[in-house]
Amino acid sequence: MSTPRHGTLRAVGLGGAILLATACSTSDDAARTTTESGATSPTTSTVAPTSTAAAPTTTSGATSAATRTLVGFTDPSSIAGWSTVDDRVMGGVSLSTVDWQDGRLRFRGTVSLENNGGFSSVRGPAADLSAGAAGATAFIVDAEGDGTTYLLQVVDRDGGRWVQRFRTTAGTLVGHELPVAGFEPVTSRLNRRVADAPLDPARVVQFTVYVVDEQTGPFEIRIARFAAR
């Protein structure tokens, strides 16, 4: 996996791909596509990089009583509704898969820049997470990775999207704590939105994890859960 170059977020070219994939997905996703295509919010440059060092990480062995699990992967049925979307929907050749292994959602594949590609993603089904997410100051991704920097996108019930990066540690399960205040609002093309309301954790309904930033080659991340604190 090559070193990420945040300043050239290649995912900006995948916007049509995401919209195409969304249009072919569930009715909830189709409704979000309609909302996004009608949005008139002005956009500026590609989403600015979030320093991976800025987001505090803690080993997830000791779980705080204040931490609430939003999505867990304790058994094979828990990944039902999770699916991958790669740059192949726009002519690229990147390819990824999602499966369950030993209490983890396993997202793995290979990213290539060929044919103007450069991304892979895995997204979950829309669900009401308000009971656990309301009032949270951070979202937590308990994951074992490979040193790759991933992009977590949260989507709210109105189709609004916010993103923040986290860098994984090879061979170690880590709780990546991402402050709510650190999420940046973006469009479906991962371009920054301006003049947007702050992220409201209680309105979040979906998580998506991306590999972008021209990081090419094989990758693998195993996610134990998404949580809030």
N, C-alpha and C positions, 0 to 999 in steps of 0.2 A: 504494500500500500504506500503510495507516494505521499510526501508531506503536503498537508492541506495549504492552499493559498486562498485565504478568505476573501481577499480583495477582488478575486475574479470568480465570484460565485456562478459557476456554469449552469446552475439550476435555473437561472433566469430564462434560459432558452427552452425550458421544459414546460412553460405555462400551458401551451396548447395540449401537451401530453397529459398533464394533470386533468385539464378540463375534459379531454376525450375519455380518460379513464373514469372520471367521476360520472360522466354522462352514461357510461355503460354499467354503473354500479347500482346501489340500492336506490329506492325512491327518495330516501332522506338525503342521500348524496346528490341526487338530481336536483332536489329543491335547493341545495346549497349552491349548485352550479348556476341556477337561475338567478339567485340572489347576487352572486359574484359578478355575473355578466352584466347585470344592471347597475352595478355600483358606479358611482361617479367620483369617488374619493380620488384626489390627485396623488400621483406617485412621483417619487424621485429616483435616485440611483439605487442600485442593487443593495440589498440589506447589508448593513455594516457588520463587520465581524464582531462577535462577542468573544472576549478573551477567555480561553478555556481555563486560565489560571484564576480568573476572577470568581468563578463559581466554586464555592467551597464543596469539597467532597469528604465524605466520612465512610469508613467501613461499615457496611450494613449489618454486621453481626449483632450489635446491640440496638434494638429498636426502641425508640422513645415512645412513651405512652401517648404523646401528643401526635404521633404519626399515624395517619389513617390510610389504610390500603384502599386504593380506588379500583385498580385492576390487577388481579393476581393470576398466576399461571401454575396453580397447584396440581392440575390434572390435564390430560390431553384435550378434554372437551373445552377447556378454558381458552383455547386459541380459535374457537369457532368464530367465523366472521372476520378474522384477520386475513389480509391479503396483501400481495406485493404489487407495486406499480413501478415499472422500469422505463428507461428511455426508449425501449422498443416501440412504444405506442407512437413515437414520433420518428421512427426509422433508425434508432440507435441499436447497439448490440449488447448492452449491459443486461445481466440476467441475475435474478435473485429468487430465493425460495424462503418459505416460512414453515416451521414445524415445531413440534414440542419435544423436549428432551430433559428428563430429570428435573422437573419443576421449573423449567425455563421455556420461554418463547425464544426459539432460535431463528435469527434472521441472518442469512449468509448469501454470498454470491460473488460476482466479479463485475467491477465497473470499468467501462471503456469510454474513451472520448471519440471513438470512431463514429462516423456519420453524424457528427454534431451532437453526440450523446453526452453522457457524463453523470447519470444519477440512478440510484435505486432507492426504493422506499417500501416501508411496510406500515399499514394503517389498520386501526381497529374499527369496529362498528360503532356507530353513534349510540350513546347510552346516557342516562341521567346520572351524573356524578355529583350532583349538588349536595347530597347528604354528607359526603366526606370532604368535598372540596371547598365548601362555603367558609369564608373567613381565613383561608390558608394564606400564608406568606411565602410559601415555596412549594414547588412540585419536586418530587424525588423519583429518580429512575435507578432502581437497584439492578445493576447490570455487570456482567463480566464481558469484557471486550478483547480487542486485539491491538490497542494503541491508536485506533482510528478515532477521528473526531466526528461525532454524529450531530445531527440537527434535530431537536425535538420541536415538533409543531403541535400546538393545541388549537382546537377549533371550538368556537362557542355555538350556542344554539341558533344564532342568526347567521352563521357562516363566516364570522370574523375569525381571522387567523393570526397567531402570534408565534414567534420562534425564538429559540435560544440554543446555543451549542453546548456540548459537553464532550470531553475527551476521555475515552475509556482506558483502563489499565489491563494489559495482557495478563490473563490467567488469574485475575483477582476480582471477586465480587465486591463492587463498590456502590455505595449509595450516593449518587450524584444529585446534590441539592441545588436546584435552580430557582433563585428568588423570583417571585411573581413580578417584582418591579424590574427585573432584568429582561423580560420578554419584550420583543419588538413586534409591532403590528406589521403585517405584510399582506400583499395580495396573493391570489392563487399562483402567480408567477414568482413568488418569493421576492417581489420588489417591496421596498418599504412604503407603508402608508403613512400619511401625515394627518395632523389634526384629528387624531383618533382618540376615542375614550380609552381609559386604562383597562387592562385586562381584569375581568371579574371572574375569579376562580369558580364561583358558584354557577356560572353559565357555561363552563367547559363541558363538552360532550364527547370529544374524540381526541385521541393521540395518534400522531404519525411520526415515524423515525426515518430520517433521510441520511444517505451518504451523498455528499455533494463536494463543492470546493475543489474540483479537479483531482480528487483522491482516486487514483486508479489502481486496479488489481484486485485480488481477493480480499474479502472482509468477512467478519463474523462477529455478531454480538448476541449474547444470551441474556434475556431480560427476565428477572424474577418477578418484578411488579412495578407498577406506577403508584405512587403514594402522594399524600399531601401533608403539610405540616403548618 
